[in-house]
Amino acid sequence: MNTMTSATKRHIVLASHPGGTGDKPPPVNWGATSPRERGPIVSSLADPARRNVIGTHSGAYGFYRAVAVAAGTLDPVHVPDLTDTAPAEPIGPHPQWRRSEKIVSLDPYGHVVSEAFADQLEEGWDIRPTIAVTRAHVNMPEIKEAMREGRLKADGDILVDTGSVRVTKAAIEPVWYLPGIAERFGVVESDLRRSLFEHSGGMFPELVTRRDLKMFLPPIGGITVYCFGDMAALTSSAGKLACRVHDECNGSDVFGSDICTCRPYLAHGVEVCIETAQEGGAGLIIYNRKEGRALGEVTKFLVYNARKRQKGGDRAETYFERTECIAGVQDLRFQELMPDVLHWLGVTQIDRFVSMSDAKHGAITRQGIDIVERIPIPDELVPMDAQVEIEAKKAAGYFSHDGPPTDEELAEAKGRDLHD
């Protein structure tokens, strides 16, 4: 039975044009020197006139909330009680927070809204966290295997005898400062707004009608950060910092599909992070929701089929071509926004960068963050069915201690079939 409340049956108020006679929310001055000057992110669901951003919190999950409201299982004007939700570890403020060009895709104050915007909360503004920081344990079979083989040893603090690893983790929702996003990609802001509007099916008309609204909460996946060791070491020169920036691959990361190197590389990154933390430094795993190179899982599976069935079978020299034939592009994981989370954490140098990707490396160094050492995936961790992928990446210029593959290695990879 539908128990839709009367609040959901009121007349529809469009947010595409300014309106209302009540108080307007504080403006957002991106990159200001203090949270009071910067202003809070206000995405009021009860009154569109009392918001200073486009979109809604929770990314794509906001649509589940909409269904729950329509079904009558959620109060449409519910305001979260943030008692005892403060970060488990302090983060910031860091100098990068006060430079508008350094962070454009997340709210650096998103984890401390109760503290930073206490006055506005008391005035009744609907201000919600976009970042949460907690403590947890990570438990992966690969960690226990590394302990059995003697590569890792329990220390009772970071890594315990059972194989569990103590971590601090943060969940981050995207908050886009549209002028900064446009500048980062080298495009005109009006062109960016129009493209976002048109290619989301006109979902957010404010993108083209409300140039006064500079902030956008896009309905996309966010980021999870896992920190190993003392978080103070992230910004200290006393210890080294290891980092693996990992883009989501559900089939491999969760279910262990051996058609790619994603889970092995993720596990290797965790191992390097533990080692570095045990040496007095810190480790970071930055996990981005960009499934299938941000092309999506349906496209990824279509590419799998095309690679396996093409004439001559799956081979390194057509690895990227088959993706482009289906998706129109090889990769949509534009890494230009990826370094923002490092700026939020105050990172200025990565000593051990566990990645072969030149795109990730270039995006980070262009943002002024130094990378001392690059660590490719060890050969023994590459699954047999992922050999084509790894050879294709080396041939495309991905970092490797061995350099690009030889003609003989490409010929060997060409003859391998995939059995996913």
N, C-alpha and C positions, 0 to 999 in steps of 0.2 A: 504494500500500500504506500502510495506517495504521501509523505507528510510534509510537503513543501511549506515552509513558513511564509507568513504574510510579507516578510522582508524581501523574499524573492519574487513576489508578485507585483511589486510596485512598478511604476513606469520606468522605462529604460532611459538612462542618462548616458548620452554619448560623451566620450572623452576626447573626441577629435578636435574640439574647439574649447577655448577657455570659457568658463561659465561659473555660476554660483556667486553668491554675495557674501559668503562667510570669509573667515580668515584664510589667507593663502599660506601654503607651507613655506618654510625658509628656503631661500635659493641655495643651490649647490655650487660652491666655488672650488672647482677641482684643483687640487694641489696647494690649497691654502696651508698656512703654517700651523694651524691648530684645528681641532675638530669643531670648535665653536664657529670659527671663520669659514670652515669648509661647509658645514651644514649637513644634516642627516639625509639619508635616503628614505623618502616617504612614498609608499605605494599603497595608498588607502583603497581598500576594497569597498568601503561603505559609501565614500563620496569621491568621485573622480576629480572634483575641483580641489580636493585636499591632498593632491599628490604632486610630486615634482619629478617623477620618472615615468617612462613609458614601459608598459609591461607589468608583470607581477612576480612575486617571489616564488622560489622553489623550481624555477625553470620549467621543464616539461611536466613535472609533477603537479604544477598548478592546475592542469586539466583534470587530474584525478580529484582534486579538491572541488572543481566546478561540478563534476558528476555527483560528488557526495552532497553538495549543496542542493542540486536539482533533485536528488533522491531523498532529501530531507534528513540525512544522517549527520550533517554538519551545519552548525550555526553559521550563516554567511558573514556575521559580524564578530565572530570569535576573535579575541585578542589573546595571544599566548602569554602565560604567566612565566616570566623569565627568572623567577626565584631560583637560586642555586645553580644557574646555568653558566656562570662565568668560566672563562678558559681555565683549564687545568694547569696550563703553563703560560706565563706572560710572554707576549710577542710584541716587540716594538715599544714605543714608536721608533722608526729608523729614518735617517735623513732622506731616503728615497721616497718616503710617503709625502714629502713636501715638494716633490718635483713632478709636475703634471705630466711630463713626457715619459717618466719611468714606469708608472703604473696606470694603465688605461682600461683594464679588463676585469678588475675586482676592486672592492671597497676595502682599503687598508684598515679602516675602523670597523669593519663588519663584524668582528668578534667582540667588540667592547662597546656596543651601542648603549647598554644600560649605564655605563660609566661616562662615556664621551658625550652622550646626548641626554643626560638625566633631566635637564631643564625642559627640553622639548617633550620628553615623555610625560613629565608632570603636567604639561600644558595639554595633554591629550592627543598628541600626534602619534600616528600608527607607525612606529619605527621598529623594524624587525632585524635580527641578526642575519647576515649573509655568510658568516663564517662561524664554525664551532670548533673548539679545541678540547680534546680529551686524551686520556691515557688508555692504553690497551696492551694486549699481547698478540704477537704474530707467531703462528705455529704452522710451519710448512715441512713436508716430508724431505725436501731438499736440504733444509737446515740440519735435520737429524742425520741425513746421509753424510753431509760434510763433517759432522761431529764424529761419526763412525770411522770415516776415512782420515781423521786427524787434521783436517784443514781448519776446523773451528773447535775451540775448547770453551767449555762453560766457565764463566767467571763469577756466577752467582748474583750479578747485578744486571748487566745488559742481557746476557745469555745464561739461562739456568739449565740445570741438568736434564730436565725433561725436553729440552729443545725449544722452549718458548722464549721469545725475545720481547723484552719490554720496550715499548715505543710510545712516543707522543704523536698523535695524529690530528689532522685538521681537515675538515670538509669545507669546501669553498664553492659558493654559487657565483656565477658570472655577473658582474655589474659593469656595463660598458659605458665609458665616457666617449660619446660619438665623435666629437672633434679630435680626440686623441687617437681613436681607432682609425679614423680617416688619415690622419697624419702618419701613423705607423705604417699603413699600407700605401702611402703615397697617392691617395685619391682625394677628390673633392668631396667634402662632407655631404653636399646635396645629392651627389651621385650615389654615395654609400647609402644614404637614407632611402632614396628611391629604389635601389636594388633590394635592400632589406624588405621594403614594403611589397614590392612586386613579387619577389620570390618566396614570400611567406603567404602568398594568396591574399594579400591585402589585410592580413590579420591585425596589423597595428597602424591604423590611419594616422595616428599622431606623428609617425615618422616623417610624414610629408606635410602635415598641417600644423604641427606644433614645434617650430624651430626654437621656441623658448625652452623646450624640454631637451636637455643635453644628455640625460642619462637613460639607458635602456637596459632592462632586465630580459635578456633573450631566453627563449624556451629551449635551451640546449643543456647538455650535461656539464657538470662542473669538474672539480679537481679534488683529489684526496692526497694529502701530504703525510708521509710516514717519516718521523725523525728518530734515528737511532743514536743513543748517547745523550750527552748534555747539550741542550739547545743553545746554551751560551756559546758553545764552540762553533756555531754557525757563523758568528760574526767576530770570532777571536782568531788571532794569528798563532795562538799557542798550540793548536792541534790542526790536523788536516781535515778536509771535508771531502767525502765521497758523495757522488750524486748519480742517480739513474732517473732520467726523464722517460717515462713509459706511457705509450699510448695504448688504450684498451684493446684487447683481443680476447673476447669472451671465450671463444672456442679453445684457445690454447691456455690462457691464463687460468681459467676455471676448470675446463674439462680435459685439458692435457692433449688436445689434438696435436699431432706431430708434423703437420704440414708446414709449420713455420717455427721460427726461433723465439717467439714471444715469451712463453713461460720460462724456457731455459735461461733467456737473457734476464728476465725479471728476477728469477731465483739467484742468478749469478750476481746481479746488482745488490740484492739483499745481503748476500754473503760478503761482498766487498764493503758494504755499509757497516756490517757487524764488525768486521776486522778493523776498520778505520776507527769506529767508536771505541773498541777495546784498546786501541793504541792511544787513547786520550783525545781523539777528535770526535767527529760526528758523521752520520750518514743520512742521506735524504733519498727517499723514493717519491717521485712526483708522478701521480697516476692520473692521466687525463682521459676523460670519456670521449674518445674519438674513434669509435669502432670502425674497423675496415678502412683505415687511413681517412677517417671522417666521411667516407662514402656510404657507410652503413653496412649492416651484416647481409642484407639481401644482395646488394651489389657484390659483396665479397664472395658469397657462395656462387653467384653466377660466374664470376671470374674463375673460381676453382674449376667449375665444370668446363669452361672454355679452354683453360690451360691443359686439362687432362685429355680433352677430346680433339684438340687441334691436330692437324696433320704433322706427323713427326713427334707427337707427344709433348709433354711438358719440358721446356728447355729454357736455359738462362737468358738467351738472347731475345726471347719473346715475352719474358716475365712481365715487364712493365707495359709492353704493347697491348697485351690482352686486356689489361685493366683500362687502358685509355680507349680501346675500341668500344667498351661497354659504357664506361662512365664519362667519357669525353675528356678525362684528365687522369694523370697517373696518381695524384695525391691531393687531397683537400685539407691535410693537416697543417695549414699555414702556421708555421712555428713563430711568427712575429710576436704573438701575444704570450707565448709560453714563458718568457723570462720574468713576467710580472710577478709570479709567485715567489721567485728568487729575490726580487726587490722587496716584496712584502716581508720576507724573512730576514732581510738585511744582508744577504749574501753578496760579497764582492769578489770572491775567488773560489773556484772549485779545483781541488787538487787532483782528484781522481774522477774523471767523467766517464761513466760506464755506458758508452754508446758508440756506434759506428756511424751515426747519422751526421753528415756534413750540414744538413739543414738545421738540426738542433744546435750543433756546435756554432754555426755562423750566427744564428739568432741570439744566442747567449753572449758571444763575444762582441757583437755589434752593439749590445746594450751596456758595454763597459765592464762586463764580468770576465775576469781572467780564468782560463782553463789551463792547468799545468800539464796534466797527463790524460791521454785518451786510452780507454781500455776496451778493446773489442771482445766479442764473445770467444772463449777458448774453443778450438776446433772440436775437442772431445765432447762439448755440450751441444753441438749442432745435430739434431735428429737426422736420420738418413733421408727421410722424405722432405726435409727442409734444405737439402744441399743445393737444389736448383735456386731457391730463394737467396741463399747466402752468396752463391757464385754470381747471380744477377746483380746483387747489391755491390759486390766488389767491382764488377765490370762497370757499374754505373758511377763509380768513384767513391763509394762508402769507405770510411777509414778501415784500414787493416794493416797490421804489422808486415804482412806479406805482400802488400800492394795488390793491384788488379790480378785476376786469375790469368794463367797462361792459356794459349789456344788448346793445349792438351787437356787442361782442367775443364774448360768450357765444353770440349767434345765429350768428356766423361760425364759431365752433368747433363748434357743433352740427351743421353741415352737412358736416363733414369725415369722410371714411371712413378707416379704418385698413387698411394693407396691410403686415402684419408678415411 
